[in-house]
Amino acid sequence: MRFFLVAILALVLPITADPFVIDQVSSASKPTTPLLIELFTSEGCSSCPPADRLLERLDGQSIQGVELIVLSEHVDYWNHIGWKDPYSSAFYSARQQTYANRFRLDSVYTPQIVIDGTTEFVGSDSAAANKAIGNALRLQKLRVNLSLVPVIAGDGSRLQVDIGQLESSFGMRGAEVYIAYALNRAESQVSAGENAGHKLAHVSVAKKIAKIGEIKNGEKFSSAFQLDHALGVDAKNGRVIVFVQEPHQGRVIGVALTHL
């Protein structure tokens, strides 16, 4: 798999530093719009820590009218240069490659942010993030509701997922439903590779992403799932994200998050 390093194009600044996004969501009458922000990153990439810090700022943002739901997906194609990223997976590399094909990029690269499956840019570019978030807020979204249901017998809980009706106005015949298990926070003391000697911190680190269903045009989706705590996503440091995406990894039309 080919890849290349991308230079840091801008200083990492809080998202609220750009009035573009604030103007889009300043009205108290507007309902909250959730957006999925995926960061493709690696602990073996020296350009990635600034993007990890930007994602952390986005995860902590409180902007009226918008909910930024972030997901850090660690690719594995940097592992051969001396440091094996403990959070990396070939699955996330393949997911990024699918985006690269859709965006008609010459190659995958890190760090890369993809917002709602529709826009991609260098993961440390806060100005590009502001613009992409503002543009994404204009698009129609599908309602996704999550609720945790305690399991009386045994440990753990079940996740109730309820998704609104997929209407023809979305411009697709059907959509796919995915669940992502993620760590709220994760850290590594890197001892080799480009980031050797640095302690790296991450937020919303994906442990598993899996397809759990499909929705056809005119239908709703409702189902409950037993949460898989064997993945190492425990109640003290875990979150679950459910998102609805156009087939073949297209536009994300709905997303919701719940902490365990």
VENVEN-V614919 format. One record per residue. PSI is psi in whole degrees, 0 to 359 (* if undefined). NEAR is the number of other C-alpha atoms within 8 Angstrom. D_CENTER is the distance of its C-alpha to the mean C-alpha in Angstrom with 2 decimals. Layout:
psi:near:d_center
PSI:NEAR:D_CENTER
PSI:NEAR:D_CENTER
//
This chain:
psi:near:d_center
133:3:22.29
150:5:22.69
164:8:20.66
157:8:21.57
144:8:21.03
131:9:20.19
150:5:22.08
119:9:20.66
340:7:21.51
157:8:21.27
146:8:21.55
113:11:18.52
154:7:19.30
147:9:17.99
332:12:16.45
354:8:19.53
345:6:21.77
120:9:21.45
348:7:23.32
310:9:21.74
318:13:18.84
320:10:21.26
328:7:23.67
336:9:21.28
17:12:20.60
343:8:23.81
124:8:25.56
341:8:25.79
346:4:26.62
137:7:23.26
160:6:21.06
130:8:17.63
118:9:15.02
139:11:11.41
142:15:8.78
122:13:5.14
109:12:4.27
129:11:3.22
123:16:6.26
119:15:8.89
176:15:11.49
142:14:14.60
348:14:17.17
1:14:19.80
120:13:18.94
341:8:20.90
354:12:18.94
327:14:15.62
319:10:16.58
325:9:16.71
322:15:13.12
321:14:12.20
323:10:14.47
318:14:13.07
322:11:9.56
320:10:11.82
320:10:13.76
320:11:11.11
331:10:10.17
2:6:13.91
143:8:14.83
95:5:17.17
126:9:17.76
126:9:20.01
356:12:18.79
140:11:15.03
115:10:12.27
113:11:9.22
112:12:6.39
153:12:4.17
120:13:2.84
117:13:5.85
113:12:7.42
118:16:11.12
163:14:13.42
0:13:17.02
1:8:19.17
352:11:19.97
342:10:21.48
353:7:24.91
13:7:25.81
335:8:26.64
123:13:23.66
111:11:21.69
118:11:18.21
345:4:18.31
7:8:14.59
158:12:14.68
145:9:15.05
335:9:16.49
317:7:14.12
327:13:11.16
319:12:13.91
323:8:14.96
318:8:11.68
322:10:11.69
323:10:15.38
318:9:15.00
317:10:13.10
320:12:15.89
318:8:18.43
321:8:17.27
357:7:17.26
45:6:20.52
153:8:19.79
332:5:22.49
162:9:20.24
162:11:16.87
162:9:16.43
148:16:14.71
147:15:13.22
134:13:11.28
138:12:8.63
125:12:7.93
121:14:7.91
28:12:8.46
9:12:9.68
337:9:12.67
138:8:12.73
151:10:12.30
171:10:13.93
130:13:14.73
348:14:12.11
3:16:14.93
95:14:16.27
327:14:16.04
318:8:18.40
324:9:16.34
315:10:13.35
313:12:15.95
315:10:17.31
322:10:14.23
315:11:13.22
318:11:16.88
320:8:17.07
330:10:14.18
342:11:15.98
345:6:18.97
148:6:17.65
140:7:18.55
149:7:16.13
137:11:16.87
130:8:17.42
119:13:15.51
133:8:17.31
142:11:16.74
139:8:19.60
130:9:20.59
115:8:24.03
144:7:26.10
119:9:27.86
314:5:31.54
116:4:32.59
178:5:30.70
167:6:27.67
194:9:24.14
171:10:23.06
149:12:21.91
119:12:19.01
124:12:20.34
123:13:18.16
123:11:19.81
136:11:18.68
177:10:20.95
132:10:23.02
112:13:21.72
160:8:24.18
339:9:25.65
344:4:24.53
345:7:21.02
27:5:22.88
147:8:21.84
334:7:23.92
172:11:21.23
162:12:17.57
146:13:15.75
128:13:14.16
150:13:11.57
138:12:11.09
127:12:8.82
133:13:10.81
151:15:9.71
134:14:12.10
315:10:12.26
149:10:13.95
149:9:15.34
153:8:18.07
141:7:20.16
105:8:23.56
129:13:23.55
0:9:27.06
173:9:26.96
193:10:25.47
335:7:24.55
23:12:23.25
134:8:26.24
356:8:27.47
145:8:24.31
120:8:22.45
141:10:18.69
145:9:16.30
157:12:12.57
152:14:10.35
58:12:7.95
119:15:8.91
129:14:8.28
330:12:11.86
139:8:11.86
129:9:10.36
145:7:13.32
131:8:14.77
359:8:16.85
181:7:18.66
155:9:19.49
132:12:20.75
159:10:23.64
129:11:24.72
357:8:26.60
163:10:25.22
173:11:23.24
132:11:21.33
125:8:22.23
162:7:22.03
144:8:21.81
137:8:20.34
125:8:21.57
135:8:18.93
91:6:19.24
350:8:19.95
348:5:21.34
355:7:17.94
14:6:18.51
95:14:16.15
172:8:18.93
337:8:19.52
339:5:19.95
38:10:16.70
156:13:14.30
158:15:11.85
132:12:11.04
131:12:8.45
130:12:10.16
153:14:9.40
124:12:12.19
142:15:12.20
140:13:15.32
153:8:16.99
32:4:16.71
54:9:13.02
221:10:13.88
137:9:12.89
117:13:10.50
353:12:13.26
146:13:12.21
148:16:9.71
157:12:10.84
144:10:10.51
140:9:13.53
145:7:14.67
*:10:17.09
//
